Amino acid sequence: MVKRRRGQALPEAQAHSEGFRQTREARRSALVEDYLELIADLIEDGNEARQVDIAARLGVAQPTVAKMLSRLAEEGLVERRPYRGIFLTETGTRIAQASRERHEIVEAFLRSIGVSAETARIDAEGIEHHVSAETLEVFRRLAARRPS
């Protein structure tokens, strides 16, 4: 028996599970990407990326940041230098740049369809991690066609 939703048959199990798998993977990578993007932003802003600044901007406790920074260092994405802050490795920089680009495309798309600047910035923060390359490209093309 095929279960129907709003007039459509359920997709095959393998196809159905792929969407859930992608969502789980996006959730796992979202936090890492957020940290790397923020570290890059702090460094580019002319400041060092310090644990205390990361905690303040993410709204989390410093021990939470310390734990994540240890994980990022183990994965080769950041370097921690005593008395000098946190720096991105080459790989960390690439991931941060890709995340920032996805964010900018999603935010521009949302603005192009009439979403306010503040809401677009906030919503893009979540969407950027879950959007496929295909959808992102469509967002980019549509945003480029419409004035913001």
N, C-alpha and C positions, 0 to 999 in steps of 0.2 A: 504494500500500500504506500502510495506517495503522499506525503504530507504537503498541503498547499498553503501558501501564504499569499494573501492578496492576489489570488489568481495565478500564481506561478508555482511550479514544482520546485521542491528543494533541489539544490545542486547535488551532484554526486559527492559522496563522502570525501574523497581525496581533494576535490576542488573546494569544497566547503571548509575543510580543515586548513587549507592554505591561507585563507584570510585570518583565521585565528592564530596560526603560526606567525604570520607577518606582524600581527599586532603584539604578540608576546615579545618578539625580537625587537620591535620598535620601543617597547617599554624598557627593555633591558639597556638599549643603547641611548635612550633619551637623556638619562641622568649624566652619563659620561659626556655626551655631546654638550649638555648645558654647562657643565663644569669647564670643559675645554674652551668653549666659546666665551664664557665669562673671563677666564684667565687671559685669553687673547685680547679681549676688550680692555681689561685693566692694564695690560702691558702697553697696548697701543695708545691708551689715554695718557701715557707718559708716567704712569705710576707702576710700582712693582705690584705684582699679584701676591698679596699676602693672605694668609689663612683668615685673619680677622676681617679683611675686606670681603673675601669670598663669602664668609658666613653672614655678614651683614646684608650683602646684596641678594643672597639666596634665602635669607630669613630662616636660617638653621643655626644650630649650636656649633661652636668651634670643634668639639670632639667629632661631630658628624662629618665636618669638612676634613679633619685630620684623617679619619678612616678612609674617606674617598680618595684623598690625595695619596695615601699609601697604596691603595688599589691602582690608581692611575700611574704611579711610579713603577709598581710591579709590572704593569702592562706596557711599560716603555713609552708612555704618553706625556709624562712630565718629569722634570728634574727638580728636586728640592735642594736648595743650597742654603746652608746655615747662615743666618743673619742677612740673607739676600732675597728671600722669597721663593716663588715658584715660577718655573720657566717651562715652556712647551718644547717637546722634542720635535723633530721634523714630522714624524707621524702625527703627533698631537696637533701640530699646526695645520696639517692637511685636513684633519677631521674637523677642527674648529672652523676653518675656512668654508668647508662644504656645508656645515651646519648653518653658518651665517648666511651663505648664499641661499639655501633653502628657505630660511626665515625671511629674508628680504623678498624673495619671489612670492611667498605665501602672503606676506603683509601687503605687498604691492597689489596683488590680485584682490585681496579683501577690500582694500581702499578703492580699487577700480570699480567695484560693484556697490559702493556706497557705504561701506562700514566706516565708522569714525576712526580716526588715527589711533586713539588710545585702545579701543576695542580690538582693532586690527593687530596692534602690537601684542596685546595679551593673547588673543586667539591664535596668532601665528606661532607663539611659543609652544603650543601643544601640537598644532597641526603639522608643523615642519618635520616632526619625527615620524609621523604616520603616513605621510603622503608618498605615493609611488613615483618613480622617475617619470612615468608616462603622464600621470596627473600633474606633476610639477611642471612639466614642459607645456602642458595645456594652460596652466595658470600663468606661466611666463608669457606665452603668446597673447593670451587674452588681456593681461595687465598692460602689455606693451601697446595694445590697440586703443585702450581707453585712457583718457586723461584722468589723473588722480585728483 
